[in-house]
Amino acid sequence: MTRRMVMAATLALSVGAVSLLAQGPGQGRGGPGRGPGGMGPGGPGGPGVLARVHQLEDLTDAQKEQIRALAEEGRRGGDPGAGVRTTEQKLQAAVLANSPDLQAIETLKTALVTAQAAELDHRVGMMQKIAQILTPAQRQQLLEKQAAGPRGRGRHQSPSH
């Protein structure tokens, strides 16, 4: 029984740590650009996708207006990440309780996966809407900016030591 609790606690803490590490520096919850439904870093448009879209030099006024309207729609739609954050907090509390309820932990794990899937669906939907606004050349520019990542480095490259 104790071994199962330790494994459950390790799993829950790992899930939280992985999500924090995946965000990268400056992209934590409540960080820059992360308002309810915001589309800045970590928002439903994906990490920095709206900021990168605004960096495109050849956006027409009509495209800018469509993107602004899409961002506003996202803000009005609420924060799809709120369910993930709330469920993560509940899961952590359940795992760290004096007498962890394994059934409740399993239920919260399932709820967390469901909330993460809903957040991903929303983010992908927003990215698809943005892609429909852009020309093929602009989408290619956006891909190049995404590949460059922060400070010109690729996202998965580690700094030299």
VEXDREN-2710 file (C-alpha; in Angstrom, 1 decimal):
% VEXDREN-2710
k/r/px/py/pz
1/MET/0.0/0.0/0.0
2/THR/2.8/2.4/0.9
3/ARG/4.6/1.6/-2.3
4/ARG/1.5/2.5/-4.3
5/MET/1.2/5.9/-2.5
6/VAL/4.9/6.7/-3.2
7/MET/4.4/5.8/-6.9
8/ALA/1.2/7.9/-7.1
9/ALA/3.0/10.8/-5.5
10/THR/5.9/10.5/-7.8
11/LEU/3.7/10.4/-10.8
12/ALA/1.7/13.4/-9.7
13/LEU/4.7/15.5/-9.0
14/SER/6.4/14.4/-12.2
15/VAL/3.3/15.6/-14.2
16/GLY/3.5/19.0/-12.5
17/ALA/7.2/19.3/-13.0
18/VAL/7.1/18.2/-16.7
19/SER/4.4/20.8/-17.4
20/LEU/6.4/23.5/-15.7
21/LEU/9.6/22.5/-17.5
22/ALA/7.9/22.4/-20.8
23/GLN/6.8/26.0/-20.4
24/GLY/10.3/27.3/-20.3
25/PRO/11.5/30.5/-18.6
26/GLY/9.1/33.3/-18.4
27/GLN/6.2/31.3/-19.6
28/GLY/4.7/30.1/-16.3
29/ARG/1.1/30.4/-15.5
30/GLY/0.1/34.0/-15.1
31/GLY/3.3/35.0/-16.9
32/PRO/3.6/37.6/-19.6
33/GLY/0.7/37.6/-22.1
34/ARG/-1.2/34.9/-20.2
35/GLY/-4.6/36.5/-19.4
36/PRO/-7.9/34.6/-19.3
37/GLY/-8.0/33.2/-22.8
38/GLY/-5.0/35.3/-23.7
39/MET/-3.0/34.4/-26.8
40/GLY/0.4/35.5/-25.6
41/PRO/3.1/33.1/-24.4
42/GLY/1.4/30.0/-23.1
43/GLY/-2.1/31.2/-24.2
44/PRO/-4.4/29.1/-26.4
45/GLY/-2.7/30.2/-29.6
46/GLY/0.3/28.3/-28.4
47/PRO/3.5/29.6/-26.9
48/GLY/4.1/33.0/-28.4
49/VAL/2.2/32.3/-31.7
50/LEU/0.3/35.5/-31.7
51/ALA/3.5/37.5/-30.8
52/ARG/5.2/35.8/-33.8
53/VAL/2.2/36.5/-36.1
54/HIS/2.5/40.2/-35.2
55/GLN/6.2/40.1/-36.1
56/LEU/5.3/39.2/-39.7
57/GLU/6.2/42.3/-41.7
58/ASP/3.7/41.9/-44.6
59/LEU/0.4/41.6/-42.7
60/THR/-2.4/43.5/-44.4
61/ASP/-4.7/45.8/-42.4
62/ALA/-7.5/43.3/-43.0
63/GLN/-5.3/40.4/-41.6
64/LYS/-4.4/42.5/-38.5
65/GLU/-8.1/43.2/-37.9
66/GLN/-9.0/39.5/-38.3
67/ILE/-6.2/38.4/-35.9
68/ARG/-7.2/41.1/-33.4
69/ALA/-10.8/39.9/-33.5
70/LEU/-9.6/36.3/-33.1
71/ALA/-7.6/37.3/-30.0
72/GLU/-10.6/39.1/-28.6
73/GLU/-12.8/36.0/-29.2
74/GLY/-10.2/33.9/-27.3
75/ARG/-10.3/36.3/-24.4
76/ARG/-14.1/36.3/-24.2
77/GLY/-14.1/32.4/-24.4
78/GLY/-12.4/32.2/-21.0
79/ASP/-9.2/30.4/-20.1
80/PRO/-9.2/26.8/-21.2
81/GLY/-6.0/26.3/-19.1
82/ALA/-7.9/27.0/-15.9
83/GLY/-9.4/23.5/-15.8
84/VAL/-5.9/22.1/-16.1
85/ARG/-4.5/24.2/-13.3
86/THR/-7.4/23.5/-11.0
87/THR/-7.2/19.8/-11.6
88/GLU/-3.4/19.8/-11.1
89/GLN/-3.9/21.5/-7.8
90/LYS/-6.5/19.0/-6.7
91/LEU/-4.4/16.1/-7.7
92/GLN/-1.4/17.4/-5.9
93/ALA/-3.5/18.0/-2.7
94/ALA/-4.9/14.4/-3.0
95/VAL/-1.5/12.9/-3.4
96/LEU/0.1/14.9/-0.5
97/ALA/-2.9/14.3/1.8
98/ASN/-2.2/12.5/5.2
99/SER/-4.3/9.6/4.0
100/PRO/-4.2/9.6/0.2
101/ASP/-7.4/8.3/-1.5
102/LEU/-6.1/6.2/-4.4
103/GLN/-9.5/6.1/-6.1
104/ALA/-9.7/9.9/-5.9
105/ILE/-6.2/10.2/-7.3
106/GLU/-7.1/7.9/-10.2
107/THR/-10.2/10.0/-10.9
108/LEU/-8.2/13.2/-10.8
109/LYS/-5.6/11.8/-13.1
110/THR/-8.3/11.0/-15.6
111/ALA/-9.8/14.5/-15.2
112/LEU/-6.4/16.0/-15.8
113/VAL/-5.9/14.2/-19.0
114/THR/-9.4/15.3/-20.1
115/ALA/-8.7/18.9/-19.2
116/GLN/-5.3/18.8/-21.0
117/ALA/-6.9/17.4/-24.1
118/ALA/-9.6/20.1/-24.1
119/GLU/-6.9/22.8/-23.7
120/LEU/-4.9/21.3/-26.6
121/ASP/-8.1/21.1/-28.8
122/HIS/-8.7/24.8/-28.1
123/ARG/-5.1/25.8/-28.9
124/VAL/-5.0/23.8/-32.1
125/GLY/-8.3/25.3/-33.2
126/MET/-7.0/28.8/-32.6
127/MET/-3.8/28.0/-34.5
128/GLN/-5.9/26.7/-37.4
129/LYS/-7.9/29.9/-37.5
130/ILE/-4.7/31.9/-37.5
131/ALA/-3.4/29.7/-40.4
132/GLN/-6.5/30.4/-42.4
133/ILE/-5.9/34.2/-42.2
134/LEU/-2.3/34.0/-43.3
135/THR/-0.9/33.5/-46.8
136/PRO/1.2/30.4/-47.6
137/ALA/4.4/32.6/-47.5
138/GLN/3.3/34.1/-44.2
139/ARG/2.7/30.6/-42.7
140/GLN/6.2/29.7/-43.9
141/GLN/7.7/32.8/-42.2
142/LEU/5.8/31.9/-39.0
143/LEU/7.3/28.3/-39.1
144/GLU/10.8/29.8/-39.5
145/LYS/10.2/32.1/-36.5
146/GLN/8.9/29.2/-34.5
147/ALA/11.9/27.1/-35.3
148/ALA/14.3/29.9/-34.4
149/GLY/12.7/30.0/-30.9
150/PRO/13.6/32.4/-28.2
151/ARG/16.9/34.3/-28.7
152/GLY/17.4/32.8/-32.1
153/ARG/18.0/29.2/-30.8
154/GLY/16.0/26.2/-31.7
155/ARG/13.5/25.2/-29.1
156/HIS/15.1/21.8/-28.3
157/GLN/18.7/22.9/-28.4
158/SER/20.4/23.2/-25.1
159/PRO/22.9/26.0/-24.4
160/SER/26.6/25.1/-24.5
161/HIS/28.3/24.5/-21.2
END
